[in-house]
């Protein structure tokens, strides 16, 4: 089969890398891809939101299957556009991708179907939101309703911080239209876990657990980012917890979406927190997480393309998905200044030395200049290693981090090391 992956980050590099291992794959394309992905697939200069151009490319190049990596095209209805042309595509339709694209929708869905989550209220008017906020206890969480590159969540410790954050979101439009509606919810405490899961509209099969690190600096200091690293498996998530979540969260979510006339086909990312009151949903995503994917896919034994096809064909209940009994760690190398302002174009050295140690570098923000890799984004690389134990994988990943260098290289030194995220 000829396969197209849509996206340009570390997650898409990991998807390309894993899909290439399938004996079913003849040729793999990526649109638009990046310099690292270009080493493994033919990159096509088409943006993820250019649906018509992508459809035209698929038809002209006899692409049999398209995998959507990013949230924006899913929210924009790319799956609907492809299916209208009779093309096979992996991902949820627009009316199901709303599970991620509208936090208000997902919170209301959880309330309606009794899926455990934080207490919350939704506001589209600033004055009403401000008044409600003034009566709440701190700390509190304020979320932009729409997509904001994983950065539209504010954890506010003081009332002053909360009022300022609300004004920035709703009045100053810090996150654009995404912050026109906000969700204000109670602050929950406890360890977090990310459970990515395969879905075919009725069946859900969770993947191995992972944990990510969102804050820019060690010890969870600094600003929220798209993710500074991830590890798998989680240190606290047990088989018993997984069984409980299947009964109270995973299957009820898929059943709820089906009952709402929005059958979910693709990947649901369950962002969970283990609180004093049990497991709670923090958020849903409607696609593979980044950088969790870079830590989870190296542990997958079963052919990824076969699983995706089963999701698309509605036969996931017949799949037996196997995983390696090991651990994996991904440490993100970012540009100094990320997630705010940063510079691009710095030469990257040491990548070739990783291969001799069996360490992977999933490219997120790289380009080629004069035949050499240079930095071209906030998150530049995901240095990923596998080990028999988590400690071994951590040690190996950080050995890889030391081998690779570029000016103003920034990374966290505690990925997988801390007890909690």
C-alpha positions as semicolon CSV with decimal commas, in nm:
position;residue;x (nm);y (nm);z (nm)
1;X;0,000;0,000;0,000
2;X;0,099;0,360;-0,057
3;X;0,048;0,563;0,262
4;X;0,036;0,939;0,328
5;X;0,094;1,084;0,676
6;X;-0,033;1,440;0,728
7;X;0,169;1,658;0,968
8;X;0,518;1,788;1,032
9;X;0,624;1,719;1,391
10;X;0,790;1,457;1,609
11;X;0,465;1,263;1,635
12;X;0,442;1,236;1,257
13;X;0,807;1,127;1,237
14;X;0,729;0,849;1,486
15;X;0,422;0,748;1,283
16;X;0,623;0,736;0,960
17;X;0,899;0,537;1,135
18;X;0,650;0,280;1,271
19;X;0,437;0,252;0,956
20;X;0,751;0,189;0,748
21;X;0,803;-0,130;0,948
22;X;0,478;-0,276;0,812
23;X;0,518;-0,532;0,531
24;X;0,195;-0,389;0,388
25;X;0,363;-0,054;0,311
26;X;0,525;-0,004;-0,029
27;X;0,574;0,371;-0,036
28;X;0,524;0,637;0,230
29;X;0,467;1,011;0,182
30;X;0,441;1,290;0,439
31;X;0,278;1,630;0,392
32;X;0,448;1,858;0,463
33;X;0,696;1,662;0,681
34;X;1,031;1,797;0,796
35;X;1,400;1,743;0,726
36;X;1,421;1,431;0,945
37;X;1,106;1,275;0,803
38;X;1,251;1,333;0,454
39;X;1,517;1,072;0,537
40;X;1,244;0,805;0,565
41;X;0,957;0,924;0,344
42;X;0,895;1,142;0,040
43;X;0,792;1,481;0,173
44;X;0,529;1,676;-0,016
45;X;0,500;2,054;0,013
46;X;0,128;2,069;0,096
47;X;-0,001;2,222;0,419
48;X;-0,227;2,008;0,644
49;X;-0,524;2,244;0,598
50;X;-0,508;2,237;0,216
51;X;-0,767;1,960;0,188
52;X;-0,829;1,989;-0,186
53;X;-0,459;1,978;-0,271
54;X;-0,408;1,678;-0,044
55;X;-0,702;1,494;-0,203
56;X;-0,567;1,574;-0,549
57;X;-0,223;1,441;-0,450
58;X;-0,371;1,120;-0,310
59;X;-0,565;1,055;-0,631
60;X;-0,275;1,133;-0,865
61;X;-0,022;0,926;-0,670
62;X;-0,242;0,622;-0,602
63;X;-0,224;0,665;-0,225
64;X;-0,428;0,387;-0,065
65;X;-0,449;0,518;0,291
66;X;-0,399;0,854;0,464
67;X;-0,313;0,896;0,832
68;X;-0,393;1,232;0,993
69;X;-0,150;1,320;1,271
70;X;-0,253;1,675;1,365
71;X;-0,554;1,819;1,548
72;X;-0,634;2,121;1,327
73;X;-0,719;1,929;1,007
74;X;-0,927;1,679;1,207
75;X;-1,122;1,963;1,370
76;X;-1,157;2,121;1,026
77;X;-1,320;1,812;0,873
78;X;-1,040;1,658;0,667
79;X;-1,175;1,305;0,723
80;X;-1,520;1,409;0,597
81;X;-1,357;1,568;0,288
82;X;-1,156;1,253;0,209
83;X;-1,446;1,014;0,266
84;X;-1,671;1,226;0,043
85;X;-1,424;1,145;-0,236
86;X;-1,427;0,772;-0,150
87;X;-1,077;0,783;-0,002
88;X;-0,960;0,574;0,294
89;X;-0,838;0,784;0,586
90;X;-0,750;0,726;0,952
91;X;-0,900;0,966;1,204
92;X;-1,231;1,091;1,342
93;X;-1,482;1,291;1,142
94;X;-1,535;1,657;1,233
95;X;-1,840;1,582;1,449
96;X;-1,632;1,335;1,655
97;X;-1,309;1,540;1,663
98;X;-1,512;1,796;1,862
99;X;-1,417;1,580;2,160
100;X;-1,088;1,773;2,147
101;X;-1,176;2,087;1,954
102;X;-1,433;2,199;2,213
103;X;-1,357;2,154;2,582
104;X;-1,708;2,278;2,659
105;X;-1,853;1,995;2,448
106;X;-1,635;1,730;2,610
107;X;-1,709;1,852;2,965
108;X;-2,084;1,857;2,894
109;X;-2,061;1,507;2,745
110;X;-1,889;1,379;3,060
111;X;-2,152;1,542;3,281
112;X;-2,439;1,395;3,076
113;X;-2,302;1,040;3,079
114;X;-2,154;1,034;3,430
115;X;-1,791;1,012;3,323
116;X;-1,574;1,130;3,617
117;X;-1,409;1,470;3,570
118;X;-1,348;1,798;3,755
119;X;-1,643;2,022;3,850
120;X;-1,672;2,307;3,601
121;X;-1,870;2,589;3,443
122;X;-1,860;2,720;3,083
123;X;-1,866;3,091;2,993
124;X;-1,883;3,291;2,670
125;X;-1,931;3,629;2,841
126;X;-1,633;3,784;3,018
127;X;-1,827;3,966;3,292
128;X;-2,016;3,651;3,394
129;X;-1,692;3,451;3,396
130;X;-1,520;3,719;3,604
131;X;-1,805;3,726;3,857
132;X;-1,807;3,345;3,890
133;X;-1,429;3,338;3,926
134;X;-1,437;3,595;4,209
135;X;-1,635;3,349;4,424
136;X;-1,409;3,046;4,370
137;X;-1,132;2,900;4,583
138;X;-0,775;2,901;4,459
139;X;-0,596;2,735;4,292
140;X;-0,825;2,704;3,990
141;X;-0,794;2,600;3,624
142;X;-0,901;2,812;3,324
143;X;-0,914;2,648;2,981
144;X;-0,964;2,795;2,636
145;X;-1,253;2,605;2,475
146;X;-1,083;2,562;2,137
147;X;-0,749;2,436;2,007
148;X;-0,447;2,630;2,132
149;X;-0,147;2,409;2,049
150;X;-0,163;2,246;2,393
151;X;-0,102;2,582;2,564
152;X;-0,455;2,707;2,635
153;X;-0,468;2,583;2,995
154;X;-0,392;2,815;3,287
155;X;-0,335;2,678;3,638
156;X;-0,383;2,982;3,861
157;X;-0,260;2,985;4,221
158;X;-0,397;3,327;4,322
159;X;-0,711;3,527;4,246
160;X;-0,497;3,801;4,088
161;X;-0,333;3,546;3,858
162;X;-0,673;3,397;3,768
163;X;-0,839;3,732;3,689
164;X;-0,537;3,839;3,483
165;X;-0,534;3,508;3,292
166;X;-0,908;3,527;3,222
167;X;-0,873;3,881;3,085
168;X;-0,580;3,779;2,864
169;X;-0,780;3,487;2,727
170;X;-1,120;3,649;2,674
171;X;-1,041;4,020;2,624
172;X;-0,684;4,028;2,489
173;X;-0,749;3,717;2,271
174;X;-0,416;3,559;2,371
175;X;-0,530;3,232;2,211
176;X;-0,739;3,393;1,938
177;X;-1,088;3,252;1,878
178;X;-1,001;2,947;2,089
179;X;-1,046;3,158;2,404
180;X;-1,378;3,320;2,314
181;X;-1,544;3,055;2,532
182;X;-1,372;2,931;2,847
183;X;-1,410;2,643;3,090
184;X;-1,340;2,727;3,455
185;X;-1,290;2,413;3,659
186;X;-1,178;2,295;4,000
187;X;-0,808;2,229;4,053
188;X;-0,739;1,858;4,096
189;X;-0,428;1,707;4,254
190;X;-0,253;1,378;4,192
191;X;-0,031;1,195;3,944
192;X;-0,125;1,217;3,575
193;X;-0,126;0,945;3,311
194;X;-0,186;0,954;2,936
195;X;-0,373;0,662;2,781
196;X;-0,384;0,666;2,403
197;X;-0,642;0,425;2,264
198;X;-0,750;0,278;1,931
199;X;-1,122;0,315;1,848
200;X;-1,345;0,192;1,564
201;X;-1,669;0,363;1,671
202;X;-1,776;0,092;1,914
203;X;-1,467;-0,094;2,038
204;X;-1,185;0,077;2,230
205;X;-0,843;-0,080;2,298
206;X;-0,610;0,120;2,524
207;X;-0,237;0,135;2,448
208;X;0,034;0,103;2,712
209;X;0,038;0,391;2,960
210;X;0,257;0,699;2,932
211;X;0,325;1,021;3,121
212;X;0,431;1,351;2,971
213;X;0,595;1,664;3,110
214;X;0,423;1,986;3,000
215;X;0,616;2,256;3,187
216;X;0,922;2,409;3,024
217;X;1,156;2,378;3,322
218;X;1,267;2,111;3,571
219;X;1,045;2,037;3,873
220;X;0,740;2,150;3,674
221;X;0,840;2,515;3,674
222;X;0,793;2,759;3,388
223;X;0,529;2,791;3,119
224;X;0,311;2,517;2,974
225;X;0,449;2,380;2,645
226;X;0,337;2,129;2,385
227;X;0,538;1,874;2,586
228;X;0,903;1,852;2,694
229;X;0,926;1,475;2,716
230;X;0,742;1,153;2,795
231;X;0,800;0,807;2,930
232;X;0,620;0,472;2,915
233;X;0,500;0,292;3,121
234;X;0,358;0,512;3,396
235;X;0,505;0,443;3,740
236;X;0,172;0,419;3,920
237;X;-0,089;0,305;3,664
238;X;-0,178;-0,059;3,738
239;X;-0,374;-0,328;3,552
240;X;-0,649;-0,286;3,812
241;X;-0,668;0,088;3,736
242;X;-0,682;0,006;3,364
243;X;-0,977;-0,231;3,420
244;X;-1,156;0,031;3,629
245;X;-1,096;0,302;3,366
246;X;-1,228;0,073;3,094
247;X;-1,556;0,043;3,286
248;X;-1,593;0,404;3,400
249;X;-1,413;0,614;3,136
250;X;-1,287;0,446;2,815
251;X;-1,588;0,243;2,700
252;X;-1,844;0,492;2,838
253;X;-1,680;0,770;2,633
254;X;-1,693;0,568;2,309
255;X;-2,052;0,458;2,384
256;X;-2,151;0,819;2,463
257;X;-2,013;0,946;2,132
258;X;-2,199;0,673;1,944
259;X;-2,525;0,760;2,125
260;X;-2,475;1,126;2,031
261;X;-2,453;1,026;1,663
262;X;-2,079;1,099;1,659
263;X;-1,912;0,754;1,636
264;X;-1,542;0,798;1,708
265;X;-1,296;0,626;1,472
266;X;-0,925;0,684;1,528
267;X;-0,728;0,769;1,841
268;X;-0,875;0,899;2,166
269;X;-0,610;1,032;2,402
270;X;-0,736;1,015;2,759
271;X;-0,553;1,261;2,983
272;X;-0,624;1,126;3,334
273;X;-0,544;1,219;3,693
274;X;-0,551;0,985;3,993
275;X;-0,712;1,199;4,263
276;X;-0,820;1,128;4,621
277;X;-1,164;1,057;4,470
278;X;-1,031;0,814;4,210
279;X;-0,943;0,850;3,842
280;X;-1,071;1,162;3,667
281;X;-1,057;1,283;3,305
282;X;-0,852;1,601;3,265
283;X;-0,899;1,623;2,889
284;X;-0,954;1,432;2,567
285;X;-0,750;1,460;2,249
286;X;-0,872;1,324;1,917
287;X;-0,533;1,205;1,787
288;X;-0,194;1,068;1,893
289;X;-0,027;1,279;2,163
290;X;0,306;1,452;2,112
291;X;0,551;1,352;2,263
292;X;0,370;1,047;2,412
293;X;0,360;0,882;2,068
294;X;0,741;0,887;2,053
295;X;0,752;0,688;2,381
296;X;0,461;0,452;2,310
297;X;0,510;0,340;1,948
298;X;0,861;0,194;2,004
299;X;0,692;-0,050;2,246
300;X;0,428;-0,168;1,994
301;X;0,484;-0,519;1,861
302;X;0,174;-0,552;1,639
303;X;0,170;-0,398;1,289
304;X;0,043;-0,041;1,332
305;X;-0,109;-0,024;0,985
306;X;-0,310;-0,343;1,048
307;X;-0,452;-0,189;1,365
308;X;-0,543;0,135;1,185
309;X;-0,715;-0,054;0,905
310;X;-0,915;-0,251;1,165
311;X;-1,028;0,080;1,316
312;X;-1,134;0,214;0,976
313;X;-1,309;-0,111;0,882
314;X;-1,490;-0,151;1,215
315;X;-1,316;-0,480;1,301
316;X;-1,103;-0,371;1,597
317;X;-1,274;-0,626;1,822
318;X;-1,100;-0,900;1,620
319;X;-0,749;-0,755;1,676
320;X;-0,503;-0,890;1,933
321;X;-0,261;-0,605;2,001
322;X;0,076;-0,701;2,152
323;X;0,338;-0,485;2,325
324;X;0,701;-0,538;2,419
325;X;0,766;-0,581;2,791
326;X;1,007;-0,289;2,810
327;X;1,018;0,087;2,872
328;X;1,079;0,392;2,655
329;X;1,172;0,754;2,721
330;X;1,158;1,060;2,494
331;X;1,346;1,377;2,594
332;X;1,261;1,685;2,387
333;X;1,545;1,913;2,281
334;X;1,396;2,259;2,239
335;X;1,517;2,597;2,122
336;X;1,616;2,837;2,401
337;X;1,321;3,063;2,477
338;X;1,051;2,808;2,384
339;X;0,749;2,823;2,426
340;X;0,781;3,199;2,374
341;X;1,030;3,363;2,133
342;X;1,325;3,165;2,000
343;X;1,568;3,175;1,709
344;X;1,603;2,929;1,421
345;X;1,877;2,816;1,187
346;X;2,138;2,682;1,433
347;X;2,341;2,383;1,301
348;X;2,268;2,050;1,474
349;X;2,562;1,816;1,540
350;X;2,597;1,460;1,671
351;X;2,288;1,297;1,519
352;X;2,490;1,033;1,335
353;X;2,643;0,910;1,663
354;X;2,298;0,815;1,800
355;X;2,254;0,532;1,551
356;X;2,559;0,345;1,684
357;X;2,396;0,339;2,030
358;X;2,049;0,239;1,906
359;X;1,900;0,572;2,014
360;X;1,633;0,737;1,798
361;X;1,595;1,106;1,712
362;X;1,241;1,194;1,607
363;X;1,260;1,529;1,427
364;X;1,004;1,794;1,524
365;X;1,143;2,131;1,410
366;X;1,436;2,078;1,174
367;X;1,534;2,188;0,824
368;X;1,827;2,123;0,590
369;X;2,074;2,397;0,500
370;X;2,380;2,328;0,283
371;X;2,327;1,956;0,342
372;X;2,322;1,984;0,722
373;X;2,037;1,975;0,973
374;X;1,949;2,307;1,140
375;X;1,693;2,407;1,403
376;X;1,358;2,519;1,260
377;X;1,108;2,525;1,546
378;X;1,045;2,548;1,919
379;X;1,063;2,175;1,978
380;X;1,352;2,053;1,765
381;X;1,412;1,682;1,838
382;X;1,274;1,401;2,052
383;X;1,567;1,187;2,168
384;X;1,411;0,846;2,233
385;X;1,557;0,531;2,389
386;X;1,421;0,190;2,486
387;X;1,541;-0,020;2,779
388;X;1,443;-0,331;2,973
389;X;1,357;-0,101;3,265
390;X;1,254;0,263;3,290
391;X;1,583;0,350;3,462
392;X;1,779;0,194;3,175
393;X;1,573;0,382;2,915
394;X;1,620;0,712;3,103
395;X;1,997;0,662;3,126
396;X;2,021;0,578;2,757
397;X;1,801;0,870;2,646
398;X;2,011;1,122;2,838
399;X;2,327;0,972;2,692
400;X;2,170;1,055;2,355
401;X;2,086;1,407;2,472
402;X;2,453;1,469;2,549
403;X;2,560;1,344;2,204
404;X;2,346;1,597;2,015
405;X;2,414;1,969;2,027
406;X;2,302;2,303;1,886
407;X;2,328;2,659;2,011
408;X;2,083;2,749;2,291
409;X;1,979;2,383;2,330
410;X;1,719;2,356;2,606
411;X;1,584;2,041;2,772
412;X;1,449;1,913;3,100
413;X;1,676;1,692;3,311
414;X;1,399;1,514;3,503
415;X;1,199;1,331;3,235
416;X;1,075;1,007;3,387
417;X;1,274;1,074;3,703
418;X;1,012;1,257;3,909
419;X;0,743;1,060;4,088
420;X;0,466;1,282;3,949
421;X;0,435;1,488;3,635
